[in-house]
Amino acid sequence: MTDGINRRARHFLRPLASPGLQAYAVTFAVVLLAYAVGGVYPFGDRYMIYSDGAENMAPRVVELYDKLKNGGSFYYSWRGGLGIDWYFSFLVALIDPFIWLGFPMGAERITEIFALMYLFQIPISAATFAYFLNKKYGGKGPVAVALSVAYALTSQVIAYVFAYNWELPIAMLPLVALGIDKLMDSGDIRLYSVSLALGIMFNFMMGMFLCFGSVLYYLFEAVSRKTAGIFLSKTFARYAAASALGLLLAAWVLIPAAGTVGGTAYNDIGRDFGELTAYFSVPHMLLMMLFGVPVDFLQFTQTTPAYIYSGAFTLLLLALFFFNAQVAPRRKAAAGAVLLALLCAVSVSWINYTVHGFHWPVALPHRFAFLFPFFALMCAFEGYKRGGGLRKSSIARATACLLALLLMLDFRYYMKDPMPGYVNHKLVLVNAGLLLVYSAAIWVASFSKNVRRAGAAGAALALLFIAEIAVSTAVRLPEQTNEGREKYILSAYDDMQAALIPLNAEPEFYRAAMTPRHTESDGRLFGFKSVSTFSEGVNGAFVDNMEKFGFWGGVNSVSYGMESPLWNALLGIKYSINSSYMRRDPPLYYEPAFDAGELSVYENPYALPIGFLVNDASPEISDEPGAGFLNQNAVARAFSGVDGSVYGEPLIPSPDGALNLKVELSGDGRGFTYAPAVPLERGLDLALVMAFTVEDERPLVVSYSADSNVKSLEVYIDGVHYRSADAPGMYLAPLPVGTKLSVKLSLDLEDRDVVRVNTASRSPLFFLGLVPERYTEFAGGPLSGKGVINVVPVNEAAFKAVVDKLRSGTLLVSEYDDTHISGVVDAEKNGTLLLTIPYDERWHIRIDGEERETTPVMGAFTGVELEAGRHTVELVFRPGPAPVAGVLVSVVGVVMVVIILKRKRASSNKPAR
């Protein structure tokens, strides 16, 4: 009876011996510890919604929950960018099972959902890597678990923890590699094809890097195994076919994504993958990964204070891999080539990445940085596992080489060229001490004749390494959190829902905006039709268009600051939603409507409907920086035919004691260039101040167009602080003639030393520390720049005349939803019906029942020619064949997998001869 109980107990406890489960549990504990130390929910008020998570991910998830709860189209949304392809948003960020599990908690608990999601999702990578080590090497025990924890908490994961949808593709890489092993060993392609497809489906951008990682792994194994004719063998043909099958399975994501891009006015990505360099350029990414060619926006490195973490253990094991006699020379050569190629690309600084190991380089690693630690940790474990191939002298030589490297770094980068927070004396000493401890423990574990002593040494190695990871994670993970999200979401969410009840009761189409912007996707977060949006730059024509008119835009986003009464009217922004703790006054010409808790809603009496008739749909637009108000005047005249300018001539500034800066005025006096006039020091307050004199009593709009290191805009009236703005603009009520107006732009150092990396010097010499002196020079780094400050008066009479003229031929909307708008327009004469909807050929327009061809207006909006008279107008968004085609292709892939499974089962059931 006792034996039966023991057997049942062992059967029940057997899963606890699984390396994958152990690695998951340890990683979970480390992340939970970081939450507790940093005061992250449920241990404090900080939340795992930060950066892109706050501006992009969380708003998308909230909108998904709203569509699931209240209905709505999965193809289009009015909650950002004047209208966005929501299916693309779904494909990019919402194919994640953990997001769907949070739905019962509700959108108002999004902060808690994200905290729990990261806590449970990050350890999955540890589990899959441990499973990989176990299946490939028979890897069990504390060292395998420790290295698996290191993979789950690499620099890429911690640096980009806000991007929850990148976690699962990273977890798929070990399964993809294991699938390639099975493919090469037995011809079984199932694991590889399915895991590759899942990685692509979870996030197709990370899936691109996953595909590249699979190619590197195949080449690594093919060279190591001496596969004859690497690219001509049956094995390669099978690998290529299995890769194609994985793409077929993921086609329901890939094909609609490509179709989305091709349908917009900005489809350069469909013709030339080099247009969007940072986010979608496949050739550029390959150059980065293969040769270390830098991406433009990563040319500068911002350093932080030093911290106690090193990759000494992994680096030591990696060195022992190359000293191990049991590892074939071809395998060493293949591993060296792969690691060197990736090391050239994954970080802005090679030395920094080497010293800090695989956990947290000071500079953000690139999005494909998870590939490097995967190969490095795999080889490190192989070197440890094949302990029989080591000699005592190998451990001594490896340790001596790494100590010499540390001493060289200590001399070159601390004693001679100190760069605080980059490579410093304390960090070098910590690394050296850990290296000696690890070396001694490996010596005991490898050569001790006492089995228990050797096992204890291995356990001590793992525990110390996990302790390092835990310390670093506890320091770094809380920095990727936000302590203000609870107040912003939980406090404002209920008030916002109350405010939307009367607004949504209106039959007319309208837009609203929350001012000033707290995130760039407030409409998506709270549920109103808005303008500002983040990560919808796939329709870059809209972003480019907004930039030309003085609003902030970027590669993948646009922010509308609500500081142009003309643009508020043209874009139909009828309501401004303000909070008492955000700003004390509404935009120009908005009038009080009602309050909802802490929120105050203001109405714009000049807002135009979503469609109106224009005289000339092709105004002359300048591409010159700072020409936003000139372009707005040009549009007003072309659209309405009204002479005069809505915005008067900008006031001309004069330098007025620019703080800590050298300022040079250029052009018409409004343009400027700036550079520090003093040596850079941590915490230095850098600002640019320019003075103006008010010439007449009219409302003023203050805006700037400058480099992105500007962190705030402040206005002083007669030396007294008046207002600040976190958006690139604000309006001022009429001021007495002669008032002295000072505009201050504060430049953000983020309490960091700033060093420019001379990318021309990135070479093997850089890795060895033989870097030219100019490496540490400022030499026009990120705190120098140029821009334009505009202080322009508003001509109220001209503004009202333009609006009145455009009202004479507006689209009166009778009904609308996410993908359909219908109404009537009375046109006094022939013209163009301009619809303030971003141009997309999938919007179809019927005039009086007859479908008409649409054209892009100013490269961004939708227009259709209209004759004089009364017309019925109907707009319908049709997603086109791409979603259906993608599903059908994926079904074909599923059928092929089923056929393969049946053939595999049939062959395994055949009796042996």
NORHU-V504204 format. One record per backbone hydrogen bond with DSSP energy under -1.0 kcal/mol. CO is the residue of the C=O (numbers start at 1). NH is the residue of the N-H. E is the energy in kcal/mol with one decimal. If there is no record, write none. Layout:
# NORHU-V504204
co=CO nh=NH e=E
co=CO nh=NH e=E
This chain:
# NORHU-V504204
co=1 nh=5 e=-2.3
co=2 nh=6 e=-2.5
co=3 nh=7 e=-2.3
co=4 nh=8 e=-2.4
co=5 nh=9 e=-2.6
co=6 nh=10 e=-2.8
co=7 nh=11 e=-2.4
co=8 nh=12 e=-2.2
co=9 nh=13 e=-2.4
co=10 nh=14 e=-1.1
co=13 nh=16 e=-1.3
co=14 nh=17 e=-1.9
co=15 nh=18 e=-1.7
co=18 nh=22 e=-2.4
co=19 nh=23 e=-2.8
co=20 nh=24 e=-2.4
co=21 nh=25 e=-2.5
co=22 nh=26 e=-2.5
co=23 nh=27 e=-2.4
co=24 nh=28 e=-2.7
co=25 nh=29 e=-2.2
co=26 nh=30 e=-2.3
co=27 nh=31 e=-2.7
co=28 nh=32 e=-2.6
co=29 nh=33 e=-2.4
co=30 nh=34 e=-2.2
co=31 nh=35 e=-2.3
co=32 nh=36 e=-2.3
co=33 nh=37 e=-2.9
co=34 nh=38 e=-2.4
co=35 nh=40 e=-2.9
co=39 nh=46 e=-2.2
co=40 nh=43 e=-3.1
co=46 nh=41 e=-2.9
co=47 nh=49 e=-1.5
co=47 nh=482 e=-2.2
co=50 nh=53 e=-2.6
co=51 nh=55 e=-2.4
co=52 nh=56 e=-2.3
co=52 nh=57 e=-2.2
co=53 nh=58 e=-3.0
co=56 nh=60 e=-1.6
co=57 nh=61 e=-2.3
co=58 nh=62 e=-2.6
co=59 nh=63 e=-2.1
co=60 nh=64 e=-2.2
co=61 nh=65 e=-2.6
co=62 nh=66 e=-2.2
co=63 nh=67 e=-2.4
co=64 nh=68 e=-2.4
co=65 nh=69 e=-2.1
co=66 nh=70 e=-3.2
co=67 nh=71 e=-1.5
co=77 nh=84 e=-2.8
co=78 nh=530 e=-1.3
co=80 nh=83 e=-2.2
co=84 nh=77 e=-2.1
co=85 nh=89 e=-1.3
co=86 nh=90 e=-2.5
co=87 nh=91 e=-2.5
co=88 nh=92 e=-2.2
co=89 nh=93 e=-2.1
co=90 nh=94 e=-1.9
co=94 nh=96 e=-1.5
co=96 nh=100 e=-1.3
co=97 nh=101 e=-1.6
co=100 nh=103 e=-1.2
co=102 nh=105 e=-1.3
co=103 nh=106 e=-1.2
co=106 nh=109 e=-1.7
co=107 nh=110 e=-1.6
co=109 nh=113 e=-2.2
co=110 nh=114 e=-2.3
co=111 nh=115 e=-1.8
co=112 nh=116 e=-2.4
co=113 nh=117 e=-2.5
co=114 nh=118 e=-2.4
co=115 nh=119 e=-1.7
co=116 nh=120 e=-2.0
co=117 nh=121 e=-2.2
co=118 nh=122 e=-2.2
co=121 nh=124 e=-1.6
co=122 nh=125 e=-1.2
co=123 nh=127 e=-1.9
co=124 nh=128 e=-2.4
co=125 nh=129 e=-2.1
co=126 nh=130 e=-2.4
co=127 nh=131 e=-2.1
co=128 nh=132 e=-2.1
co=129 nh=133 e=-2.6
co=130 nh=134 e=-2.3
co=131 nh=135 e=-2.5
co=132 nh=136 e=-2.6
co=133 nh=137 e=-2.3
co=133 nh=139 e=-2.0
co=134 nh=138 e=-1.4
co=141 nh=145 e=-1.7
co=142 nh=146 e=-2.7
co=143 nh=147 e=-2.5
co=144 nh=148 e=-1.7
co=145 nh=149 e=-2.3
co=146 nh=150 e=-2.0
co=147 nh=151 e=-1.8
co=148 nh=152 e=-2.0
co=149 nh=153 e=-1.5
co=151 nh=154 e=-1.1
co=154 nh=158 e=-2.2
co=155 nh=159 e=-2.9
co=156 nh=160 e=-1.7
co=158 nh=161 e=-1.2
co=160 nh=163 e=-2.0
co=162 nh=164 e=-1.4
co=163 nh=166 e=-2.1
co=164 nh=167 e=-1.5
co=166 nh=170 e=-1.4
co=167 nh=171 e=-1.8
co=168 nh=172 e=-1.3
co=172 nh=176 e=-2.6
co=173 nh=177 e=-2.5
co=174 nh=178 e=-2.4
co=175 nh=179 e=-2.4
co=176 nh=180 e=-1.8
co=177 nh=181 e=-2.0
co=178 nh=182 e=-2.2
co=179 nh=183 e=-2.3
co=180 nh=184 e=-2.4
co=181 nh=185 e=-2.3
co=182 nh=186 e=-2.9
co=182 nh=188 e=-1.1
co=183 nh=187 e=-1.0
co=189 nh=193 e=-2.5
co=190 nh=194 e=-2.4
co=191 nh=195 e=-2.4
co=192 nh=196 e=-2.4
co=193 nh=197 e=-2.2
co=194 nh=198 e=-2.6
co=195 nh=199 e=-2.3
co=196 nh=200 e=-2.0
co=197 nh=201 e=-2.6
co=198 nh=202 e=-2.6
co=199 nh=203 e=-1.2
co=203 nh=207 e=-2.3
co=204 nh=208 e=-1.1
co=205 nh=209 e=-1.1
co=206 nh=210 e=-2.1
co=207 nh=211 e=-2.3
co=208 nh=212 e=-1.8
co=209 nh=213 e=-2.6
co=210 nh=214 e=-2.1
co=211 nh=215 e=-1.9
co=212 nh=216 e=-2.3
co=213 nh=217 e=-2.4
co=214 nh=218 e=-2.5
co=215 nh=219 e=-2.5
co=216 nh=220 e=-2.5
co=217 nh=221 e=-2.6
co=218 nh=222 e=-2.9
co=219 nh=223 e=-2.6
co=220 nh=224 e=-2.1
co=221 nh=225 e=-2.5
co=222 nh=227 e=-2.6
co=229 nh=232 e=-1.7
co=229 nh=233 e=-1.9
co=233 nh=237 e=-1.9
co=234 nh=238 e=-2.6
co=235 nh=239 e=-2.4
co=236 nh=240 e=-3.0
co=237 nh=241 e=-2.3
co=238 nh=242 e=-2.5
co=239 nh=243 e=-2.3
co=240 nh=244 e=-2.3
co=241 nh=245 e=-2.1
co=242 nh=246 e=-2.0
co=243 nh=247 e=-2.1
co=244 nh=248 e=-2.2
co=245 nh=249 e=-2.3
co=246 nh=250 e=-1.4
co=248 nh=251 e=-1.4
co=250 nh=253 e=-1.9
co=250 nh=254 e=-2.0
co=251 nh=255 e=-2.3
co=253 nh=257 e=-1.6
co=254 nh=258 e=-2.1
co=255 nh=259 e=-2.2
co=256 nh=260 e=-2.3
co=257 nh=261 e=-1.7
co=258 nh=262 e=-2.0
co=259 nh=263 e=-1.1
co=261 nh=264 e=-1.0
co=263 nh=841 e=-2.6
co=267 nh=270 e=-1.1
co=268 nh=272 e=-4.3
co=272 nh=275 e=-1.7
co=275 nh=277 e=-1.2
co=276 nh=280 e=-1.7
co=280 nh=282 e=-1.1
co=281 nh=285 e=-2.4
co=282 nh=286 e=-2.5
co=283 nh=287 e=-2.3
co=284 nh=288 e=-2.4
co=285 nh=289 e=-2.6
co=286 nh=290 e=-2.5
co=287 nh=291 e=-2.6
co=287 nh=293 e=-1.3
co=288 nh=292 e=-1.3
co=295 nh=298 e=-2.1
co=296 nh=299 e=-1.2
co=299 nh=757 e=-1.0
co=301 nh=755 e=-1.6
co=307 nh=309 e=-1.2
co=311 nh=315 e=-3.0
co=312 nh=316 e=-2.5
co=313 nh=317 e=-2.5
co=314 nh=318 e=-2.5
co=315 nh=319 e=-2.2
co=316 nh=320 e=-2.2
co=317 nh=321 e=-1.6
co=318 nh=322 e=-1.2
co=319 nh=323 e=-1.2
co=320 nh=324 e=-1.1
co=328 nh=332 e=-2.1
co=329 nh=333 e=-2.6
co=330 nh=334 e=-2.5
co=331 nh=335 e=-2.6
co=332 nh=336 e=-2.7
co=333 nh=337 e=-2.3
co=334 nh=338 e=-2.3
co=335 nh=339 e=-2.8
co=336 nh=340 e=-2.4
co=337 nh=341 e=-2.2
co=338 nh=342 e=-2.3
co=339 nh=343 e=-2.8
co=340 nh=344 e=-1.7
co=342 nh=345 e=-1.2
co=342 nh=346 e=-2.4
co=346 nh=366 e=-1.6
co=349 nh=353 e=-1.8
co=350 nh=354 e=-2.5
co=351 nh=355 e=-2.7
co=352 nh=356 e=-2.3
co=355 nh=311 e=-1.0
co=358 nh=155 e=-2.2
co=366 nh=369 e=-2.0
co=368 nh=371 e=-1.9
co=370 nh=374 e=-1.4
co=371 nh=375 e=-1.9
co=372 nh=376 e=-2.8
co=373 nh=377 e=-3.0
co=374 nh=378 e=-2.1
co=375 nh=379 e=-2.5
co=376 nh=380 e=-2.5
co=377 nh=381 e=-2.4
co=378 nh=382 e=-2.1
co=379 nh=383 e=-2.5
co=380 nh=384 e=-1.8
co=381 nh=385 e=-3.3
co=382 nh=386 e=-2.1
co=385 nh=387 e=-1.2
co=386 nh=389 e=-1.8
co=387 nh=390 e=-1.7
co=389 nh=325 e=-2.8
co=391 nh=395 e=-1.5
co=392 nh=396 e=-1.9
co=393 nh=397 e=-2.8
co=394 nh=398 e=-2.7
co=395 nh=399 e=-2.4
co=396 nh=400 e=-2.4
co=397 nh=401 e=-2.6
co=398 nh=402 e=-2.1
co=399 nh=403 e=-2.4
co=400 nh=404 e=-2.4
co=401 nh=405 e=-2.0
co=402 nh=406 e=-2.2
co=403 nh=407 e=-2.6
co=404 nh=408 e=-2.4
co=405 nh=409 e=-2.3
co=406 nh=410 e=-2.7
co=407 nh=411 e=-2.4
co=408 nh=412 e=-2.8
co=409 nh=413 e=-2.7
co=410 nh=414 e=-1.0
co=410 nh=415 e=-1.8
co=411 nh=416 e=-1.3
co=412 nh=417 e=-1.2
co=419 nh=422 e=-2.6
co=424 nh=428 e=-2.2
co=425 nh=429 e=-2.3
co=426 nh=430 e=-2.4
co=427 nh=431 e=-2.4
co=428 nh=432 e=-2.6
co=429 nh=433 e=-2.7
co=430 nh=434 e=-2.6
co=431 nh=435 e=-2.6
co=432 nh=436 e=-1.9
co=433 nh=437 e=-2.1
co=434 nh=438 e=-3.0
co=435 nh=439 e=-2.4
co=436 nh=440 e=-2.2
co=437 nh=441 e=-2.3
co=438 nh=442 e=-2.7
co=439 nh=443 e=-2.1
co=440 nh=444 e=-2.3
co=441 nh=445 e=-2.8
co=442 nh=446 e=-2.2
co=443 nh=447 e=-2.4
co=444 nh=448 e=-1.9
co=450 nh=454 e=-2.4
co=451 nh=455 e=-2.6
co=452 nh=456 e=-2.5
co=453 nh=457 e=-2.1
co=454 nh=458 e=-2.1
co=455 nh=459 e=-2.3
co=456 nh=460 e=-2.4
co=457 nh=461 e=-2.4
co=458 nh=462 e=-2.2
co=459 nh=463 e=-2.6
co=460 nh=464 e=-2.6
co=461 nh=465 e=-2.3
co=462 nh=466 e=-2.8
co=463 nh=467 e=-2.3
co=464 nh=468 e=-2.1
co=465 nh=469 e=-2.3
co=466 nh=470 e=-2.7
co=467 nh=471 e=-2.5
co=468 nh=472 e=-2.6
co=469 nh=473 e=-2.8
co=470 nh=474 e=-2.5
co=471 nh=475 e=-1.5
co=472 nh=476 e=-2.8
co=473 nh=477 e=-2.6
co=477 nh=480 e=-1.9
co=478 nh=481 e=-1.2
co=482 nh=47 e=-1.9
co=484 nh=488 e=-2.2
co=485 nh=489 e=-3.2
co=486 nh=490 e=-1.3
co=489 nh=493 e=-2.4
co=492 nh=496 e=-2.6
co=493 nh=497 e=-2.2
co=494 nh=498 e=-1.9
co=495 nh=499 e=-2.2
co=496 nh=500 e=-2.0
co=499 nh=503 e=-1.0
co=500 nh=504 e=-3.1
co=503 nh=506 e=-1.4
co=511 nh=574 e=-1.5
co=511 nh=575 e=-1.6
co=513 nh=577 e=-2.9
co=521 nh=525 e=-1.8
co=522 nh=526 e=-2.6
co=523 nh=527 e=-2.1
co=529 nh=512 e=-3.6
co=530 nh=82 e=-1.2
co=531 nh=81 e=-2.4
co=533 nh=558 e=-2.2
co=536 nh=539 e=-1.8
co=539 nh=542 e=-1.3
co=540 nh=544 e=-3.1
co=541 nh=545 e=-2.5
co=542 nh=546 e=-2.3
co=543 nh=547 e=-2.1
co=544 nh=548 e=-1.7
co=546 nh=551 e=-2.2
co=547 nh=550 e=-1.7
co=552 nh=559 e=-2.7
co=556 nh=535 e=-1.5
co=556 nh=536 e=-1.2
co=557 nh=554 e=-2.7
co=558 nh=533 e=-2.2
co=564 nh=568 e=-2.6
co=565 nh=569 e=-1.7
co=566 nh=570 e=-2.6
co=567 nh=571 e=-2.4
co=568 nh=573 e=-2.3
co=569 nh=572 e=-1.2
co=569 nh=608 e=-2.4
co=572 nh=511 e=-1.9
co=572 nh=574 e=-1.5
co=574 nh=604 e=-3.3
co=575 nh=513 e=-1.4
co=576 nh=602 e=-2.6
co=577 nh=515 e=-1.8
co=578 nh=600 e=-3.3
co=579 nh=582 e=-1.7
co=579 nh=583 e=-1.9
co=587 nh=590 e=-1.6
co=591 nh=603 e=-3.5
co=594 nh=601 e=-3.2
co=596 nh=599 e=-2.1
co=598 nh=580 e=-1.3
co=599 nh=596 e=-2.9
co=600 nh=578 e=-3.1
co=601 nh=593 e=-2.6
co=601 nh=594 e=-1.4
co=602 nh=576 e=-2.4
co=603 nh=591 e=-3.0
co=604 nh=607 e=-1.3
co=610 nh=836 e=-2.5
co=611 nh=811 e=-2.8
co=612 nh=834 e=-2.8
co=614 nh=832 e=-1.8
co=624 nh=627 e=-1.5
co=627 nh=631 e=-2.5
co=628 nh=632 e=-1.9
co=629 nh=633 e=-2.2
co=630 nh=634 e=-2.0
co=631 nh=635 e=-2.3
co=632 nh=636 e=-2.4
co=633 nh=637 e=-2.3
co=634 nh=638 e=-2.4
co=635 nh=639 e=-2.9
co=636 nh=640 e=-2.0
co=637 nh=641 e=-2.2
co=638 nh=616 e=-1.4
co=639 nh=615 e=-2.4
co=646 nh=795 e=-3.4
co=654 nh=691 e=-2.2
co=658 nh=661 e=-1.1
co=659 nh=687 e=-1.2
co=660 nh=677 e=-1.8
co=662 nh=675 e=-1.4
co=664 nh=673 e=-2.0
co=666 nh=669 e=-1.9
co=670 nh=789 e=-1.7
co=671 nh=666 e=-2.2
co=672 nh=787 e=-2.3
co=673 nh=664 e=-2.3
co=674 nh=785 e=-2.1
co=675 nh=662 e=-2.8
co=681 nh=684 e=-1.9
co=686 nh=747 e=-2.9
co=688 nh=745 e=-3.1
co=689 nh=656 e=-1.3
co=690 nh=743 e=-2.9
co=691 nh=654 e=-1.7
co=692 nh=741 e=-2.9
co=694 nh=738 e=-2.9
co=696 nh=698 e=-1.7
co=699 nh=794 e=-2.5
co=700 nh=732 e=-3.2
co=701 nh=792 e=-2.3
co=702 nh=730 e=-2.5
co=703 nh=790 e=-3.0
co=705 nh=788 e=-2.5
co=707 nh=710 e=-1.5
co=709 nh=748 e=-3.2
co=712 nh=746 e=-1.8
co=713 nh=725 e=-2.3
co=714 nh=744 e=-3.0
co=715 nh=722 e=-3.1
co=715 nh=723 e=-1.2
co=716 nh=742 e=-2.9
co=717 nh=720 e=-2.0
co=720 nh=717 e=-2.8
co=723 nh=715 e=-2.8
co=725 nh=713 e=-2.0
co=727 nh=729 e=-1.5
co=728 nh=704 e=-1.3
co=730 nh=702 e=-3.5
co=732 nh=700 e=-2.3
co=736 nh=739 e=-1.9
co=739 nh=694 e=-2.5
co=740 nh=718 e=-3.3
co=741 nh=692 e=-3.1
co=742 nh=716 e=-2.7
co=743 nh=690 e=-2.4
co=744 nh=714 e=-2.4
co=745 nh=688 e=-2.8
co=746 nh=711 e=-3.1
co=746 nh=712 e=-1.0
co=749 nh=752 e=-1.4
co=753 nh=303 e=-1.6
co=755 nh=301 e=-1.5
co=757 nh=759 e=-1.4
co=758 nh=761 e=-2.3
co=759 nh=762 e=-1.4
co=763 nh=766 e=-1.1
co=763 nh=767 e=-1.4
co=764 nh=768 e=-1.7
co=765 nh=770 e=-2.0
co=766 nh=769 e=-1.1
co=769 nh=771 e=-1.6
co=772 nh=775 e=-1.9
co=773 nh=776 e=-1.5
co=774 nh=777 e=-1.2
co=781 nh=784 e=-1.8
co=785 nh=674 e=-2.6
co=787 nh=672 e=-2.7
co=788 nh=705 e=-2.7
co=790 nh=703 e=-2.6
co=791 nh=651 e=-2.9
co=792 nh=701 e=-2.7
co=793 nh=648 e=-2.6
co=794 nh=796 e=-1.1
co=795 nh=799 e=-2.3
co=796 nh=800 e=-2.5
co=797 nh=801 e=-2.0
co=798 nh=802 e=-2.1
co=799 nh=803 e=-2.1
co=800 nh=804 e=-2.6
co=801 nh=805 e=-2.0
co=802 nh=806 e=-2.2
co=803 nh=807 e=-1.7
co=805 nh=808 e=-1.0
co=806 nh=809 e=-1.2
co=809 nh=613 e=-2.2
co=812 nh=824 e=-1.9
co=815 nh=822 e=-2.3
co=819 nh=877 e=-2.5
co=820 nh=817 e=-2.6
co=821 nh=875 e=-3.5
co=822 nh=814 e=-2.5
co=822 nh=815 e=-1.5
co=823 nh=873 e=-3.0
co=824 nh=812 e=-3.4
co=825 nh=871 e=-2.5
co=827 nh=869 e=-2.9
co=831 nh=866 e=-2.8
co=832 nh=614 e=-2.4
co=833 nh=864 e=-1.3
co=834 nh=612 e=-2.0
co=835 nh=837 e=-2.7
co=835 nh=862 e=-1.8
co=839 nh=265 e=-1.2
co=840 nh=843 e=-2.5
co=842 nh=878 e=-2.6
co=844 nh=876 e=-2.5
co=845 nh=852 e=-2.9
co=846 nh=874 e=-2.0
co=847 nh=850 e=-1.9
co=850 nh=847 e=-3.0
co=855 nh=863 e=-2.3
co=857 nh=860 e=-2.1
co=857 nh=861 e=-2.5
co=860 nh=839 e=-4.2
co=861 nh=857 e=-2.7
co=862 nh=835 e=-3.2
co=863 nh=855 e=-2.5
co=864 nh=833 e=-2.9
co=866 nh=831 e=-2.4
co=869 nh=827 e=-2.8
co=871 nh=825 e=-2.4
co=872 nh=848 e=-2.7
co=873 nh=823 e=-2.3
co=874 nh=846 e=-2.8
co=875 nh=821 e=-2.1
co=876 nh=844 e=-3.0
co=881 nh=885 e=-3.3
co=882 nh=886 e=-2.8
co=883 nh=887 e=-2.1
co=884 nh=888 e=-2.6
co=885 nh=889 e=-2.5
co=886 nh=890 e=-2.2
co=887 nh=891 e=-2.5
co=888 nh=892 e=-2.1
co=889 nh=893 e=-1.9
co=890 nh=894 e=-2.4
co=891 nh=895 e=-2.7
co=892 nh=896 e=-2.2
co=893 nh=897 e=-2.0
co=894 nh=898 e=-2.5
co=895 nh=899 e=-2.5
co=896 nh=900 e=-2.3
co=897 nh=901 e=-2.6
co=898 nh=902 e=-2.5
co=899 nh=903 e=-2.5
co=900 nh=904 e=-2.5
co=901 nh=905 e=-2.6
co=902 nh=906 e=-2.8
co=903 nh=907 e=-2.4
co=904 nh=908 e=-1.8
co=905 nh=909 e=-1.3
